[in-house]
Amino acid sequence: MSAIAEAVGRLDFAVFQLLRFYQSPLLDVVMASLSDIAAGAGVWIALALLIALIHRRRWPAAIQVFLSIALTIIVTENAAKPFFNRGRPFESYADTRVYGFRPTTRSFPSGHAANAGAAAFALTRMAPEGGAIFWLIAFLISYSRVYLGVHYPIDVIGGALIGLAAAKFVIGGTRWSFAD
């Protein structure tokens, strides 16, 4: 491993420890719940469906949300995770406290953060009025993965960037006019 990669790895672990400094039983439950609702991108699909059911003219944008998430999952799970093959924090550091389930997939990039980035971007294009809420949910879900001890900060950042790129690719220059 190069000196730069080692330095980045040490910095990533230091930030990981810093972000996990404050832990509490209440936050444990909140973060685990956020992580659970985001598994498989279900929360994002449900939000897109709900918006499309309320605002019928937004169905084409809902399809873009679904396609953004699908592309993100394909890239993350089938290309990026096998390519980078990074171990999870609890695999590299035995004393890492993990709250809840210990995933068996590789660590980089975070699938939860990838889906969150793709969905928040696509949902904000679908329903701009909810943008702040979508991004807040995406941030909290992504942070929950570090808090729970199953991802490093760089895993989350990398995942979010993959999700953003996938959503940007799917949506491209599409402009919707939603006169409900």
Backbone bond lengths (Angstrom), bond angles and torsions (degrees), N, CA, C in turn:
res aa  C-N    CA-C-N  psi(-1)  N-CA   C-N-CA  omega(-1)  CA-C   N-CA-C  phi
1 M - - - 1.460 - - 1.534 107.61 -
2 S 1.304 116.43 138.71 1.461 120.58 -178.71 1.523 110.85 -72.21
3 A 1.313 114.77 162.23 1.465 120.34 179.52 1.526 110.80 -62.89
4 I 1.321 116.71 -35.81 1.471 120.33 179.16 1.526 110.24 -66.55
5 A 1.330 116.69 -45.66 1.466 120.50 179.19 1.529 110.85 -61.86
6 E 1.320 116.95 -39.60 1.465 120.39 178.18 1.528 110.90 -64.98
7 A 1.322 116.86 -42.27 1.468 120.74 179.48 1.529 110.67 -64.83
8 V 1.327 116.95 -42.16 1.465 120.87 177.83 1.533 109.63 -63.71
9 G 1.326 116.99 -41.63 1.459 120.82 178.23 1.519 112.37 -62.20
10 R 1.335 117.31 -41.89 1.470 120.76 177.51 1.525 111.37 -65.42
11 L 1.330 116.69 -41.80 1.463 120.78 178.09 1.523 110.22 -64.12
12 D 1.319 116.53 -43.58 1.469 121.36 179.23 1.531 110.17 -59.39
13 F 1.332 116.92 -43.62 1.469 119.50 179.47 1.531 111.04 -67.81
14 A 1.324 117.33 -37.45 1.472 120.22 178.44 1.526 110.49 -63.83
15 V 1.322 117.36 -43.00 1.473 120.88 177.97 1.535 109.43 -66.79
16 F 1.325 116.79 -39.11 1.465 121.88 175.93 1.529 110.03 -55.05
17 Q 1.332 117.03 -49.25 1.463 121.11 179.73 1.533 111.39 -64.69
18 L 1.312 117.13 -40.90 1.463 121.26 179.44 1.529 111.03 -62.56
19 L 1.330 117.00 -45.07 1.470 120.85 -179.00 1.528 112.24 -67.77
20 R 1.308 116.71 -18.91 1.468 120.37 -178.56 1.531 111.62 -104.05
21 F 1.320 117.32 10.01 1.459 121.14 -176.32 1.523 111.93 -60.09
22 Y 1.321 116.60 -48.09 1.462 120.05 -178.67 1.517 109.03 -95.27
23 Q 1.320 115.43 116.71 1.464 121.62 177.56 1.523 107.21 -129.65
24 S 1.320 115.47 144.52 1.457 119.52 176.85 1.519 109.06 -147.34
25 P 1.323 118.23 156.12 1.468 120.57 179.34 1.531 112.38 -57.89
26 L 1.338 117.67 -38.69 1.462 120.23 179.23 1.530 110.88 -65.55
27 L 1.343 116.81 -46.51 1.461 120.26 178.16 1.527 111.50 -64.16
28 D 1.333 116.72 -34.82 1.467 119.59 176.86 1.525 110.46 -55.88
29 V 1.309 115.94 -46.80 1.468 121.11 -178.32 1.526 110.43 -67.98
30 V 1.331 117.35 -44.26 1.467 121.54 -179.19 1.528 110.33 -62.15
31 M 1.324 116.95 -48.01 1.463 120.58 -177.84 1.528 111.28 -66.77
32 A 1.318 117.21 -40.28 1.474 119.70 177.61 1.521 110.39 -64.24
33 S 1.318 117.10 -38.32 1.463 120.82 178.98 1.523 111.12 -66.11
34 L 1.329 117.04 -43.47 1.471 120.78 177.27 1.525 110.76 -60.49
35 S 1.302 116.42 -44.11 1.454 120.94 178.99 1.527 111.13 -63.64
36 D 1.324 116.06 -42.02 1.473 120.39 -179.35 1.525 112.62 -64.48
37 I 1.341 116.85 -42.91 1.470 118.02 -177.79 1.524 111.78 -69.31
38 A 1.333 116.56 -20.80 1.458 120.10 -179.07 1.529 112.87 -90.33
39 A 1.324 117.39 -9.30 1.465 120.12 -179.21 1.524 109.75 -60.00
40 G 1.316 115.70 130.64 1.455 120.27 179.80 1.515 114.21 71.03
41 A 1.309 117.85 10.45 1.471 123.91 178.02 1.523 113.46 65.32
42 G 1.315 117.45 17.31 1.462 121.15 -177.34 1.514 114.64 -57.63
43 V 1.326 117.54 -41.47 1.461 120.33 -178.95 1.526 110.80 -62.63
44 W 1.327 116.52 -37.50 1.468 120.95 -177.92 1.522 110.87 -71.68
45 I 1.311 115.93 -41.48 1.466 120.08 178.09 1.530 109.78 -64.35
46 A 1.324 116.22 -42.00 1.470 120.19 178.93 1.527 111.24 -62.28
47 L 1.324 117.46 -41.91 1.466 120.29 178.58 1.529 111.35 -63.17
48 A 1.330 116.55 -43.89 1.466 119.62 179.10 1.526 110.93 -63.41
49 L 1.321 117.30 -42.13 1.467 120.81 177.94 1.525 111.45 -63.13
50 L 1.317 116.14 -44.61 1.467 120.72 -179.78 1.534 110.90 -60.13
51 I 1.323 116.31 -46.77 1.464 119.98 179.60 1.523 110.50 -62.85
52 A 1.329 116.97 -42.54 1.472 120.30 -179.15 1.524 111.57 -67.50
53 L 1.323 117.25 -32.37 1.466 119.38 177.42 1.526 111.59 -71.58
54 I 1.306 116.26 -35.88 1.466 120.74 179.29 1.531 110.85 -75.68
55 H 1.322 115.81 -40.57 1.474 122.08 -178.03 1.526 108.03 -118.74
56 R 1.307 116.44 89.19 1.469 123.06 -172.32 1.537 114.18 -55.20
57 R 1.304 117.95 -31.47 1.470 120.22 -178.47 1.525 112.75 -73.26
58 R 1.306 117.20 -5.25 1.465 120.64 -177.69 1.532 112.85 -95.15
59 W 1.331 117.68 6.00 1.465 119.66 179.25 1.519 113.36 -56.85
60 P 1.343 119.95 -42.47 1.475 117.94 178.09 1.533 112.21 -58.88
61 A 1.317 117.18 -37.38 1.465 120.54 178.09 1.527 110.44 -69.37
62 A 1.327 117.62 -34.40 1.476 120.74 176.92 1.526 109.87 -62.49
63 I 1.319 116.68 -39.87 1.468 120.75 177.35 1.527 109.59 -60.44
64 Q 1.327 116.69 -38.54 1.467 119.84 177.35 1.527 111.50 -65.72
65 V 1.317 117.42 -35.84 1.469 120.20 175.70 1.524 108.86 -61.44
66 F 1.330 116.94 -49.11 1.469 121.02 -179.13 1.526 111.40 -60.14
67 L 1.342 116.53 -44.40 1.463 120.09 179.94 1.532 111.78 -66.42
68 S 1.328 116.72 -36.30 1.471 120.54 177.57 1.526 110.52 -62.03
69 I 1.314 115.70 -44.66 1.466 120.23 179.46 1.527 110.06 -66.49
70 A 1.323 117.52 -43.65 1.469 120.72 -179.54 1.529 111.29 -60.25
71 L 1.325 116.94 -46.90 1.461 120.49 178.65 1.526 110.59 -62.04
72 T 1.312 116.74 -41.15 1.461 121.28 178.99 1.521 111.16 -60.37
73 I 1.312 117.24 -45.13 1.467 121.02 179.71 1.532 110.49 -63.09
74 I 1.322 116.93 -43.68 1.468 120.51 179.77 1.528 110.79 -60.19
75 V 1.329 116.56 -48.71 1.465 120.34 -177.93 1.526 110.81 -66.24
76 T 1.310 116.76 -45.29 1.463 120.53 -176.57 1.521 112.17 -66.11
77 E 1.318 116.47 -53.02 1.466 120.58 -172.45 1.528 113.60 -78.94
78 N 1.329 117.53 -34.36 1.464 119.97 -173.83 1.521 114.73 -99.25
79 A 1.314 117.25 -17.67 1.465 119.41 -178.67 1.535 111.91 -119.09
80 A 1.323 116.95 -58.87 1.468 120.03 -171.17 1.533 113.04 -69.51
81 K 1.316 117.86 -49.90 1.478 119.22 -178.10 1.530 111.78 -59.76
82 P 1.345 119.34 -48.01 1.462 118.11 177.77 1.533 113.10 -64.69
83 F 1.328 117.19 -36.27 1.462 120.15 -178.33 1.529 111.22 -66.30
84 F 1.336 117.47 -49.56 1.466 120.31 -176.27 1.526 112.41 -80.15
85 N 1.318 118.03 -32.16 1.464 123.62 173.34 1.535 113.16 48.64
86 R 1.305 116.58 44.11 1.461 121.31 -177.88 1.524 110.48 -87.61
87 G 1.318 116.13 133.99 1.457 121.47 176.75 1.515 111.57 -71.84
88 R 1.305 115.11 156.05 1.462 120.49 178.74 1.531 109.92 -79.46
89 P 1.344 116.39 160.37 1.468 118.77 -177.89 1.529 113.70 -55.06
90 F 1.320 117.36 -40.78 1.468 119.51 -178.28 1.529 112.06 -71.71
91 E 1.331 117.58 -16.26 1.467 120.55 174.71 1.523 110.46 -81.65
92 S 1.323 116.08 -35.49 1.467 120.96 -177.69 1.518 113.12 -85.77
93 Y 1.313 116.68 -30.57 1.464 121.71 -177.09 1.525 108.14 -128.60
94 A 1.313 115.80 102.00 1.472 121.60 -172.48 1.520 113.45 -59.48
95 D 1.324 118.09 -26.90 1.464 119.64 -177.60 1.529 113.32 -86.88
96 T 1.328 117.83 8.21 1.460 121.56 178.41 1.521 109.85 -70.02
97 R 1.307 115.98 122.45 1.466 121.25 177.48 1.527 108.12 -77.00
98 V 1.309 115.81 125.85 1.460 121.72 177.32 1.512 107.40 -114.91
99 Y 1.317 115.39 129.15 1.453 119.71 176.66 1.518 107.57 -98.48
100 G 1.301 116.37 118.50 1.462 120.21 176.46 1.507 113.67 87.69
101 F 1.309 114.77 -148.25 1.457 125.37 -172.84 1.528 112.15 -65.47
102 R 1.325 117.04 138.09 1.467 122.84 175.03 1.526 108.73 -102.04
103 P 1.321 117.30 104.60 1.472 119.58 -178.47 1.532 111.83 -60.40
104 T 1.304 115.91 151.88 1.458 120.89 179.57 1.525 112.58 -102.73
105 T 1.335 117.59 -8.20 1.462 120.54 177.10 1.521 109.47 -79.57
106 R 1.301 116.65 172.30 1.460 121.86 -179.60 1.524 110.40 -73.48
107 S 1.317 115.70 167.44 1.460 121.11 -170.70 1.523 114.70 -88.38
108 F 1.328 117.97 -39.21 1.463 119.77 -175.43 1.511 110.41 -106.23
109 P 1.316 115.65 128.29 1.465 131.95 -4.63 1.525 110.62 -89.89
110 S 1.305 116.12 166.84 1.459 121.61 177.00 1.527 110.16 -72.04
111 G 1.320 116.18 120.34 1.462 120.39 177.17 1.516 112.23 -66.26
112 H 1.341 116.31 -37.99 1.467 120.05 177.97 1.527 110.29 -60.66
113 A 1.341 116.28 -46.57 1.471 120.09 -179.27 1.520 111.07 -68.42
114 A 1.324 117.58 -35.74 1.461 120.75 178.18 1.528 110.54 -62.97
115 N 1.328 116.15 -48.86 1.465 120.15 178.15 1.522 111.02 -62.20
116 A 1.323 116.36 -40.17 1.464 120.62 -179.59 1.529 110.82 -63.85
117 G 1.323 117.22 -43.50 1.466 120.20 178.82 1.516 112.00 -64.17
118 A 1.330 116.52 -44.98 1.464 120.40 178.94 1.519 111.06 -62.95
119 A 1.312 115.74 -47.62 1.470 120.36 -176.11 1.523 111.89 -67.69
120 A 1.326 117.72 -43.82 1.464 119.61 -179.53 1.530 110.67 -61.20
121 F 1.327 116.49 -41.79 1.464 119.95 178.43 1.533 110.53 -64.16
122 A 1.334 116.35 -51.15 1.469 120.53 -176.56 1.529 111.47 -66.89
123 L 1.330 117.34 -40.57 1.469 120.02 178.73 1.528 111.61 -66.35
124 T 1.317 116.75 -35.96 1.466 119.71 177.95 1.521 110.42 -65.76
125 R 1.324 116.96 -35.04 1.471 119.41 174.51 1.521 110.51 -69.69
126 M 1.337 117.12 -34.58 1.459 122.05 -179.19 1.524 111.80 -73.69
127 A 1.334 116.07 -40.67 1.466 121.92 -176.77 1.522 108.85 -139.82
128 P 1.336 117.04 78.67 1.465 120.39 -176.44 1.527 113.64 -54.60
129 E 1.316 116.53 -29.26 1.465 119.58 -179.27 1.530 112.79 -64.52
130 G 1.316 117.71 -18.36 1.464 121.28 179.52 1.512 113.84 -104.78
131 G 1.329 116.70 7.24 1.458 121.13 -174.65 1.520 115.29 -52.25
132 A 1.312 117.51 -46.59 1.473 120.14 -178.22 1.528 110.88 -61.40
133 I 1.313 117.00 -39.99 1.470 121.33 179.11 1.526 110.39 -66.91
134 F 1.340 117.33 -44.83 1.470 120.56 -179.33 1.523 110.99 -60.22
135 W 1.332 116.26 -44.58 1.467 119.46 -179.21 1.523 111.87 -69.45
136 L 1.324 117.76 -35.72 1.463 120.28 176.60 1.530 110.74 -63.86
137 I 1.318 116.76 -45.15 1.470 120.62 177.82 1.535 109.63 -61.39
138 A 1.324 116.99 -44.04 1.466 121.09 179.72 1.526 111.22 -60.50
139 F 1.327 116.62 -43.66 1.459 120.42 179.09 1.532 110.81 -63.02
140 L 1.319 116.73 -46.72 1.468 120.05 -177.74 1.528 112.02 -64.89
141 I 1.328 116.89 -40.76 1.470 119.92 177.22 1.528 109.68 -63.24
142 S 1.317 117.11 -44.28 1.462 120.71 -179.91 1.527 110.93 -63.12
143 Y 1.312 117.02 -45.38 1.468 120.54 178.60 1.531 111.67 -63.63
144 S 1.327 116.43 -33.73 1.467 119.36 -179.52 1.520 111.51 -58.12
145 R 1.314 118.05 -31.54 1.460 121.44 -178.27 1.526 111.65 -67.93
146 V 1.323 116.78 -35.97 1.470 120.76 175.12 1.522 108.99 -73.34
147 Y 1.315 116.92 -46.97 1.466 121.97 -179.55 1.523 111.05 -54.48
148 L 1.321 117.14 -42.60 1.465 121.67 -176.95 1.528 112.93 -74.82
149 G 1.332 117.13 -10.81 1.457 120.92 176.63 1.517 114.95 87.80
150 V 1.334 117.55 16.98 1.461 119.73 -176.49 1.525 114.02 -107.06
151 H 1.346 117.74 -6.44 1.462 121.59 177.33 1.519 110.19 -144.82
152 Y 1.315 114.24 150.83 1.458 122.08 170.23 1.529 108.01 -84.65
153 P 1.337 117.97 160.47 1.464 120.54 177.20 1.540 113.33 -57.06
154 I 1.329 117.96 -39.01 1.467 119.48 -179.32 1.527 110.79 -66.28
155 D 1.325 117.74 -31.07 1.468 120.59 176.31 1.525 110.22 -61.16
156 V 1.330 115.07 -41.72 1.466 121.22 -178.59 1.531 110.34 -70.03
157 I 1.308 116.75 -44.82 1.471 120.28 178.73 1.524 110.30 -62.74
158 G 1.317 117.14 -45.81 1.462 120.91 178.69 1.523 111.79 -61.59
159 G 1.321 116.69 -42.75 1.457 120.41 178.09 1.517 111.83 -61.85
160 A 1.330 115.86 -46.07 1.465 119.79 179.86 1.529 111.32 -60.50
161 L 1.315 116.79 -40.08 1.476 120.18 179.34 1.533 111.63 -66.75
162 I 1.319 117.02 -38.86 1.470 119.94 176.61 1.524 109.67 -63.72
163 G 1.321 116.90 -44.16 1.464 120.60 178.93 1.520 111.99 -62.02
164 L 1.321 116.42 -43.87 1.474 120.16 178.08 1.521 110.78 -61.64
165 A 1.328 116.80 -43.91 1.465 120.12 -179.68 1.527 111.14 -63.97
166 A 1.324 116.82 -41.75 1.468 120.34 179.57 1.525 110.72 -63.90
167 A 1.322 117.15 -45.13 1.468 120.50 179.96 1.524 110.69 -65.36
168 K 1.301 116.74 -40.90 1.470 120.50 178.42 1.529 110.19 -62.75
169 F 1.329 117.13 -39.50 1.457 121.46 177.61 1.531 110.98 -64.15
170 V 1.321 116.56 -46.86 1.468 120.83 -178.49 1.520 111.36 -64.91
171 I 1.319 116.61 -45.23 1.463 120.79 -175.39 1.522 111.16 -78.98
172 G 1.319 116.66 -35.63 1.464 120.42 179.03 1.514 111.30 53.96
173 G 1.303 116.58 -132.27 1.455 121.63 -179.69 1.518 113.76 -97.52
174 T 1.327 116.74 17.76 1.463 119.94 -178.85 1.519 110.45 -57.01
175 R 1.312 115.29 134.49 1.473 122.27 174.61 1.506 107.57 -123.54
176 W 1.313 115.89 122.19 1.466 120.49 179.59 1.503 109.90 -103.56
177 S 1.295 115.65 144.58 1.459 121.75 172.77 1.519 106.45 -115.53
178 F 1.318 116.45 109.51 1.456 121.48 -175.38 1.515 110.27 -105.60
179 A 1.291 116.71 83.49 1.473 121.07 175.56 1.528 107.08 -97.21
180 D 1.319 115.43 87.98 1.471 120.74 -178.55 1.497 111.89 -78.60
